[in-house]
Amino acid sequence: MHITIREWAIQEFGFAPSASTLASYAKTKQIHPAPVKFGGKWMCDEKAVFVGLCSTDSIEITDPVVARIFRHGS
């Protein structure tokens, strides 16, 4: 069953962060399973959990052109 993201936050954290913070969590998939938007409101599964941002693996860049792009953006 889906509940509003605000109701979910109160169950998960004991309080509800601001609406913009909750929308950011939803957009960046920091909640699993990911919330969906119904009629302009973010809804999530009542058993969803907050996972936060996942770390990204760093890789060694050996191509000098790719390294330049990452350093300077062009």
N, C-alpha and C positions, 0 to 999 in steps of 0.2 A: 504494500500500500504506500502511496506517495503522500508526503506531508510537505508543507512549505519549508523552505530552507531555514527560515527563522525558527520555526518550531523544532526542526532537527537540531539546530545549533544549541538551543536551550537544553535539549536532552543530552547532547554530546558534551557540551562544555559547562553547562550550568548557568550560562548567560548567553546572550546573543550579541556577537560583534555587530558593527554597523552594517547597513544594507550593502554599501559599496565593498566592504571587506568580504562579505559572504558571496557577493556576485563575482568578485575576483577569485575566490576559492573555487567557485563553480566553473568559471571560464578557463582556469588553468588546470582543471582536473585534479585538484588537491583533495577531493572527496571521492571515495570509491564505494559503490558504483557511482559514476558521474551523474550529477543532477541534470535534469532536462527542464526546458522552459515550456510551461503551459500557460497560454493566455497572458503572456507578459510577466509571469511569476516563476521564479526558480522553485522547482519541486525536486525532492530527492527521496530515495527509499528510506523508510524509517530505521532500517538496520544499517544504513551507510556509515562509514567511518572516515574520519579525517586522516589523510596520509601525508599531507604536506607536500613540499616539492621534493622530487626525487633527484638525487645527484646524477650528474652526467659523467660518463666515463671520458677521461682525457686520452687522446690518442696522439701518437707522435706524427708530426707532419714532416714528411721528407721532401715533398715537392716544393721547390723554392717559389713558384708562382702562387701556389695555395698558401704558403706561409706569408707571403707579402700581402695577399688579400686579407688574411686574418689580422695581420698587424696594422695595416693602413686602410683597409676597406676598398682598395682599388688595385 
